[in-house]
Amino acid sequence: MQLTLDDLIALTGGQLIRPQQSGNDISFTGVASLDEASAEEVSFLGNEKYYQDFLKTSAGVVLIPPGVPEYPADTTLIEVENPSRAFGAVVKKLIAGQRIFKPGVHEGAQVAESVQLDPTKVSVKAGAVIEDGVVIGNGSEIGSGVVVCEGAVIGENCILYPNSTIRERCVLGSNIVIQPGAVIGSDGYGYTLVDGRHEPVDQVGIVVLEDFVEIGANATIDRARFGKTIIGEGTKVDNLVQIAHNVRIGKHCLVVAQSGLAGSTHVGDYVTLAAQSASAGHLKIGDKAILTAQTAALKDLPGGVIYMGVPARPIREVQKQRALIARLPKLAAQVKELQRSLDELHG
């Protein structure tokens, strides 16, 4: 896949800064960071931390925000409102051109007779196992080693990468991406103590992933004890995330690596849970709340606030406390000096 300057301008909606005229005499075949890009690759300036890399870049074209004061000598520049988003569109276009969807069921796949799919519109790779009663929508791709258990439903245009697992009766909407090793619908962690032994509580619910959800590698989402564990439309779950039974996550949330949500937590829309953040069970996190890295929600949290620390508190409150703590050595020295003065005064 190749993109010309005209293609890039049309794709990003940007304005060509240098050279002053667009054209199709130059083409670009890949993307890279500013410090690694070659003359055939596209890069972007999305953070001022990389400004020096920008000034020295060898990229063929760079997507830049408005108002950049100084440019590298020989690089073509396209000015866009949001370089990161524009770069994402370029990446998607190039990768879409590289990815080839080949419909058909490989002879090495094991597909039960009762499975509903159109082999001319669905791709099932070697080693996949699809059990009785499964329904798979058109345009979906089932990778090698994927297991889709009885009665599960996969919507249209989904990608299940190798060795991911969809357990019984779980429901995936359309345009969903499941990265390698992810498990959707594992049993929730529920036990009751009977005669001195921990007996498992039956987990008979399901997991529902709404449209445009993406699940990272080795993430695990537990089926509900009863009812549904729900991941809302457009939510993106990173690698190594644990989501427990009966959790409900709203629309367009971001759940970052190694985060964990305990059972029956309800998360609103547009919430961000940064890396290694967590919640106790049976609580609510409001719309547009942000939990910074390693923050733990131990009670209900209102929306629209940035939280920090353990337990989670508004970030400004925590920052003030930490500033005071940083002054403690100086304050202790002052108290010690005052004590010495008092001792001298009293002989």
C-alpha positions as CSV (number, residue, x, y, z in Angstrom):
1,M,0.0,0.0,0.0
2,Q,1.3,3.4,-1.0
3,L,0.0,6.9,-0.2
4,T,0.8,10.1,-2.2
5,L,0.9,13.6,-0.8
6,D,-2.5,14.2,-2.3
7,D,-3.7,11.0,-0.6
8,L,-2.4,12.2,2.7
9,I,-3.9,15.6,2.4
10,A,-7.3,14.2,1.5
11,L,-7.1,11.6,4.3
12,T,-6.1,14.0,7.1
13,G,-7.8,17.2,5.9
14,G,-4.6,19.0,6.4
15,Q,-2.8,21.9,4.7
16,L,0.5,21.4,2.9
17,I,3.1,23.7,4.3
18,R,6.2,22.6,2.4
19,P,6.5,22.0,-0.5
20,Q,3.9,24.6,-1.5
21,Q,2.2,22.3,-4.0
22,S,0.9,18.8,-3.6
23,G,1.4,16.1,-6.1
24,N,1.6,12.4,-6.9
25,D,5.3,12.2,-7.7
26,I,6.3,11.0,-4.2
27,S,4.7,8.1,-2.3
28,F,4.9,6.8,1.2
29,T,4.8,3.2,2.3
30,G,5.0,3.2,6.0
31,V,4.9,5.1,9.3
32,A,7.5,5.5,12.0
33,S,8.6,7.7,15.0
34,L,10.4,11.0,14.3
35,D,13.8,9.6,15.2
36,E,13.4,6.4,13.2
37,A,11.5,7.4,10.1
38,S,13.0,7.3,6.6
39,A,12.2,9.3,3.5
40,E,9.5,6.8,2.5
41,E,7.7,7.0,5.9
42,V,5.1,9.3,7.6
43,S,5.6,10.6,11.1
44,F,3.9,13.2,13.4
45,L,4.6,15.8,16.0
46,G,2.1,15.2,18.8
47,N,4.0,16.1,21.9
48,E,6.5,19.0,22.5
49,K,8.8,16.5,24.2
50,Y,9.8,15.3,20.8
51,Y,10.4,18.7,19.2
52,Q,14.2,18.1,19.0
53,D,13.5,14.8,17.3
54,F,11.3,16.7,14.9
55,L,14.0,19.2,14.0
56,K,16.4,16.3,13.2
57,T,14.0,13.9,11.5
58,S,14.6,12.2,8.2
59,A,10.8,11.4,7.7
60,G,9.5,12.0,4.2
61,V,6.5,13.9,5.6
62,V,5.5,15.0,9.1
63,L,2.0,15.9,10.4
64,I,2.3,19.0,12.6
65,P,0.0,21.1,14.7
66,P,-0.6,24.8,13.9
67,G,1.9,27.3,15.2
68,V,5.1,25.3,15.0
69,P,7.9,28.0,15.2
70,E,10.7,26.2,13.5
71,Y,10.9,23.4,10.8
72,P,13.5,20.8,9.8
73,A,15.3,21.8,6.6
74,D,14.2,19.3,4.0
75,T,11.0,17.6,5.3
76,T,7.6,17.9,3.8
77,L,5.0,19.2,6.3
78,I,1.3,18.9,6.6
79,E,-0.5,21.0,9.2
80,V,-3.5,19.4,10.9
81,E,-5.5,20.3,14.0
82,N,-4.8,17.0,15.8
83,P,-1.6,15.3,14.5
84,S,-2.1,12.2,16.6
85,R,-5.6,11.6,15.3
86,A,-4.5,12.3,11.7
87,F,-1.6,10.0,12.1
88,G,-3.9,7.3,13.3
89,A,-6.0,7.7,10.1
90,V,-2.8,7.2,8.1
91,V,-1.8,4.1,10.1
92,K,-5.3,2.6,9.7
93,K,-5.3,3.3,5.9
94,L,-1.8,1.7,5.4
95,I,-2.6,-1.3,7.6
96,A,-6.0,-1.9,6.1
97,G,-4.2,-2.0,2.7
98,Q,-1.7,-4.6,4.0
99,R,-4.3,-6.8,5.8
100,I,-5.9,-9.2,3.3
101,F,-9.3,-10.7,4.3
102,K,-9.5,-14.2,2.9
103,P,-12.9,-15.8,3.4
104,G,-13.3,-19.5,3.9
105,V,-13.0,-22.2,6.5
106,H,-9.6,-23.8,6.6
107,E,-9.6,-27.6,6.5
108,G,-7.6,-27.7,9.7
109,A,-10.4,-25.9,11.6
110,Q,-13.0,-27.8,13.7
111,V,-16.4,-26.3,13.0
112,A,-19.6,-28.0,14.4
113,E,-22.4,-28.7,11.9
114,S,-24.8,-26.4,13.7
115,V,-22.6,-23.3,13.5
116,Q,-24.2,-20.5,11.5
117,L,-21.8,-18.7,9.2
118,D,-21.4,-18.0,5.5
119,P,-18.1,-19.5,4.5
120,T,-17.9,-17.1,1.5
121,K,-18.0,-14.1,3.9
122,V,-16.3,-15.4,7.1
123,S,-12.6,-16.4,7.6
124,V,-11.8,-19.3,10.0
125,K,-8.1,-20.1,10.2
126,A,-6.4,-23.4,10.9
127,G,-6.7,-24.8,14.4
128,A,-9.8,-22.8,15.3
129,V,-12.5,-24.6,17.2
130,I,-16.1,-23.5,16.9
131,E,-18.7,-25.4,18.9
132,D,-22.4,-26.1,18.5
133,G,-24.8,-23.3,18.1
134,V,-22.3,-20.5,17.5
135,V,-23.4,-17.7,15.2
136,I,-20.7,-15.7,13.3
137,G,-21.5,-12.5,11.3
138,N,-20.2,-11.6,7.9
139,G,-16.7,-10.1,7.6
140,S,-15.5,-11.7,10.8
141,E,-12.1,-13.4,11.1
142,I,-11.5,-16.3,13.5
143,G,-7.7,-16.7,14.0
144,S,-5.7,-19.9,14.5
145,G,-6.2,-21.6,17.9
146,V,-9.3,-19.5,18.7
147,V,-12.0,-21.4,20.7
148,V,-15.6,-20.2,20.4
149,C,-17.7,-22.2,22.8
150,E,-21.3,-23.4,22.6
151,G,-24.0,-20.8,21.8
152,A,-21.7,-17.8,21.5
153,V,-22.6,-15.0,19.1
154,I,-20.0,-13.1,17.1
155,G,-21.2,-10.0,15.2
156,E,-20.0,-8.6,11.9
157,N,-16.5,-7.5,11.0
158,C,-14.9,-8.8,14.2
159,I,-11.3,-10.0,14.5
160,L,-10.5,-12.7,17.0
161,Y,-6.7,-13.0,17.1
162,P,-4.9,-16.4,17.7
163,N,-5.5,-18.3,20.9
164,S,-8.3,-16.1,22.3
165,T,-11.3,-17.7,23.8
166,I,-15.0,-16.9,23.8
167,R,-16.8,-18.9,26.4
168,E,-20.4,-20.3,26.2
169,R,-23.3,-18.0,25.2
170,C,-21.3,-14.8,25.4
171,V,-22.3,-12.1,22.9
172,L,-20.0,-10.0,20.8
173,G,-21.3,-7.0,18.8
174,S,-19.9,-5.8,15.5
175,N,-16.4,-4.4,14.8
176,I,-14.9,-5.9,17.8
177,V,-11.2,-6.8,18.2
178,I,-10.0,-9.5,20.6
179,Q,-6.2,-9.7,20.9
180,P,-4.2,-12.9,21.4
181,G,-4.7,-14.8,24.7
182,A,-7.8,-12.8,25.9
183,V,-10.5,-14.8,27.6
184,I,-14.1,-13.6,27.4
185,G,-16.6,-15.3,29.8
186,S,-14.3,-17.2,32.2
187,D,-16.1,-18.1,35.4
188,G,-16.4,-15.3,38.0
189,Y,-14.5,-15.7,41.2
190,G,-17.2,-16.8,43.6
191,Y,-17.0,-19.2,46.5
192,T,-19.0,-19.9,49.7
193,L,-17.6,-21.5,52.9
194,V,-19.5,-24.8,53.5
195,D,-18.4,-27.2,56.3
196,G,-14.9,-25.6,56.3
197,R,-14.4,-25.8,52.6
198,H,-14.7,-23.2,49.9
199,E,-17.4,-24.4,47.5
200,P,-17.7,-22.7,44.0
201,V,-20.8,-20.6,43.4
202,D,-22.3,-21.4,39.9
203,Q,-21.6,-18.6,37.4
204,V,-24.4,-18.9,34.9
205,G,-24.4,-15.4,33.4
206,I,-22.7,-14.2,30.2
207,V,-20.5,-11.4,28.9
208,V,-21.8,-8.9,26.4
209,L,-19.3,-6.8,24.4
210,E,-21.0,-3.9,22.6
211,D,-20.0,-2.6,19.1
212,F,-16.4,-1.3,18.6
213,V,-15.0,-2.7,21.8
214,E,-11.4,-3.7,21.8
215,I,-9.9,-6.2,24.3
216,G,-6.1,-6.4,24.8
217,A,-3.8,-9.4,24.9
218,N,-4.3,-11.7,27.9
219,A,-7.1,-9.6,29.3
220,T,-9.8,-11.6,31.2
221,I,-13.5,-10.7,31.5
222,D,-15.5,-12.9,33.8
223,R,-19.1,-14.0,33.1
224,A,-21.7,-12.8,35.4
225,R,-22.8,-14.9,38.4
226,F,-26.3,-14.3,36.8
227,G,-27.3,-11.8,34.2
228,K,-24.6,-10.0,32.3
229,T,-21.1,-8.5,32.5
230,I,-21.2,-5.6,30.0
231,I,-18.5,-3.7,28.3
232,G,-20.1,-0.6,26.6
233,E,-19.8,0.6,23.0
234,G,-16.4,1.9,22.0
235,T,-14.6,1.0,25.2
236,K,-11.0,0.0,24.9
237,V,-9.5,-2.5,27.3
238,D,-5.7,-2.9,27.4
239,N,-3.5,-5.9,27.9
240,L,-3.5,-7.8,31.2
241,V,-6.7,-6.3,32.6
242,Q,-9.0,-8.2,34.9
243,I,-12.7,-7.4,34.8
244,A,-14.8,-9.4,37.3
245,H,-18.3,-10.8,37.2
246,N,-21.3,-8.5,36.9
247,V,-19.1,-5.5,36.2
248,R,-20.7,-2.9,33.9
249,I,-18.5,-0.5,32.0
250,G,-20.1,2.3,30.0
251,K,-19.4,3.7,26.6
252,H,-16.1,4.9,25.3
253,C,-14.1,4.2,28.4
254,L,-10.3,3.5,28.5
255,V,-9.1,0.7,30.8
256,V,-5.3,0.6,30.8
257,A,-2.8,-2.2,31.4
258,Q,-2.9,-4.3,34.7
259,S,-6.0,-2.5,36.0
260,G,-8.6,-4.6,37.9
261,L,-12.3,-4.1,38.6
262,A,-13.9,-6.2,41.3
263,G,-17.3,-7.7,41.0
264,S,-20.4,-5.7,40.4
265,T,-18.5,-2.4,39.9
266,H,-20.5,0.0,37.7
267,V,-18.4,2.4,35.6
268,G,-20.0,5.3,33.7
269,D,-19.3,6.6,30.2
270,Y,-16.0,8.2,29.1
271,V,-14.2,7.0,32.3
272,T,-10.4,6.5,32.2
273,L,-8.7,3.9,34.4
274,A,-5.0,4.4,34.0
275,A,-2.4,1.7,34.5
276,Q,-2.7,-0.5,37.6
277,S,-5.7,1.3,38.9
278,A,-8.4,-0.7,40.7
279,S,-11.8,-0.7,42.3
280,A,-13.3,-2.5,45.2
281,G,-16.6,-4.3,44.4
282,H,-20.2,-3.1,44.4
283,L,-19.4,0.6,43.9
284,K,-20.0,3.2,41.2
285,I,-17.6,5.4,39.3
286,G,-19.3,8.4,37.6
287,D,-19.1,9.6,34.0
288,K,-15.8,11.1,32.8
289,A,-14.0,10.3,36.0
290,I,-10.2,9.7,35.6
291,L,-8.3,7.4,37.9
292,T,-4.5,8.1,37.5
293,A,-2.0,5.3,37.6
294,Q,-2.1,3.0,40.7
295,T,-5.2,4.7,42.1
296,A,-7.7,2.6,44.0
297,A,-11.4,3.3,44.3
298,L,-12.6,2.1,47.7
299,K,-16.0,3.9,47.7
300,D,-18.3,5.5,45.1
301,L,-16.6,8.2,43.1
302,P,-18.6,11.1,41.5
303,G,-17.9,11.8,37.8
304,G,-16.0,14.6,36.2
305,V,-13.1,14.5,38.7
306,I,-9.4,13.4,38.4
307,Y,-8.5,11.0,41.2
308,M,-5.2,9.9,42.6
309,G,-3.8,7.7,45.3
310,V,-5.0,5.0,47.7
311,P,-7.7,5.5,48.6
312,A,-8.7,7.6,45.6
313,R,-9.1,11.3,46.3
314,P,-9.3,14.4,44.1
315,I,-5.8,14.9,42.6
316,R,-5.4,18.5,43.8
317,E,-6.1,17.4,47.4
318,V,-3.5,14.7,47.1
319,Q,-0.9,17.0,45.5
320,K,-1.3,19.6,48.3
321,Q,-0.8,16.8,50.9
322,R,2.3,15.6,49.1
323,A,3.7,19.1,48.9
324,L,3.3,19.4,52.7
325,I,4.9,16.0,53.3
326,A,7.9,17.1,51.1
327,R,8.3,20.1,53.5
328,L,8.4,17.9,56.6
329,P,12.2,17.6,56.8
330,K,12.6,21.3,56.7
331,L,9.8,21.8,59.3
332,A,11.4,19.2,61.5
333,A,14.7,21.0,61.4
334,Q,12.9,24.3,62.3
335,V,11.2,22.7,65.2
336,K,14.5,21.2,66.4
337,E,16.1,24.7,66.2
338,L,13.2,26.2,68.1
339,Q,13.5,23.6,70.8
340,R,17.2,24.3,71.2
341,S,16.5,28.0,71.5
342,L,13.9,27.3,74.2
343,D,16.3,25.1,76.1
344,E,18.9,27.8,76.1
345,L,16.4,30.4,77.2
346,H,15.4,28.3,80.2
347,G,19.0,27.5,81.1
